[in-house]
Amino acid sequence: MTQKLLTFLFCAAVCMPGSTQPGRQHHRRMAFATDTVMVHDPVMAFEQGTYYLLSTGIGLQWATSKDRKTWIVQPSPFIEHIPAWTRDSVPGFSNHVWAPDVIRWHDCWWLAYSCSTFGKNTSAIGLMTADRLNGEWTDRGCLVASREHRDDWNAIDPCFVVDDNDQLWLAWGSFWDGIQMAKIKREELGVGRLEDAATPNASPLVANSQKTIARRYRSGDPEAVENPTSKYAGRNAIEAPFIMKHGEWYYLFVSWDYCCRGVKSNYRVAVGRSHSVDGPYLDRDGRDMCDGGGTLLLEGDKTEFEAVGHCAAYDLPSGESVFICHGYSTRLDGQAVLIQRTIDWTDDGWPMLNE
């Protein structure tokens, strides 16, 4: 794999000079070990023999593991110092950071994170960089921002993907007009020479040629149900894109319907694929995901999990493919916990999940 969980060899090169975040401090709370990690919106990375699991929480929740079975839940936030521009840019946002993504690219770790308030689309996706996952993270400003009454999309749920030409892309989105995608401008990044943190409202790091790559429903679809969670977000119940390159295909995983309601959640995961990183993404029946297509991959069984969603997927150097997401546990009264499944690939190249 060349994108997420990219490097199983530690690279000692320092990617950026300086830092706005000091080293991690001692906290009175203690780390603890568990085989049932409570998470929302998990992503993974690997460095120096350790898996890192990042997820939604105060400054981002994180846990570490040597084997992906026993996890050490860390007591301190992953982002200990949230940049002030995030609060200026998103009224009502404080420190509850959503839905990160992390990638190793050009000898550097790149972390994207979401700043928003529930059901509103005045949101921003921030960028930080570091040479080590557990090192000092430097604020690089805003990747992209959305505004209520200005934009028909929502700048949350980022996902990095690198295409075959080493171009970095960002997919994002929740509700409104669905999943968005655009190139990240390499000339702005400098790839190892990134300048000072960008002005948040300018959204300078994402190219202007963004496009919608997936919707839950076609425009005006009479089957689109009312949104039970927000009067602002509308009926286009799709979010949390994750793009994985496997073989000759790019696979777009999305979450349909509604999260964050405990046992009332009906979240589920669908998938499509494309030969081109920016689509069109088609499901197994040839339907375009822009027009409501998508092949259902995983949903709650109502026995162990009421609902499942917000996933990530990786090819490991061992040759194993793995899928992770959170699931609303029936046994734990709707608490969201980590789900891991290995992926088998059908003869015609579609993912199937093992128990």
Secondary structure, 3 states (H helix, E strand, C coil): CCCCCCCCCCCCCCCCCCCCCCCCCCCCCCCEEECCCECCCCEEEEECCEEEEEECEECCEEEEECCCCCEEECCCCCCCCCCHHHHHHCCCCCCEEEEEEEEECCCCEEEEEEECCCCCCCEEEEEEEECCCCCCCEEEEEEEEECCCCCCCCCCCCEEEECCCCCEEEEECECCCCEEEEEECHHHHCCCCCCCCCCHHHCCCECCCCEEEECCCCCCCCCCCCCCCCCCCCCCCEEEEEEEEECCEEEEEEEECCCCCHHHCCCEEEEEEECCCCCCCECCCCCEHHHCCCEEEEECCCCCEEEEEEEEEEECCCCCEEEEEEEEECCCCCCEEEEEEEEEECCCCCEEECC
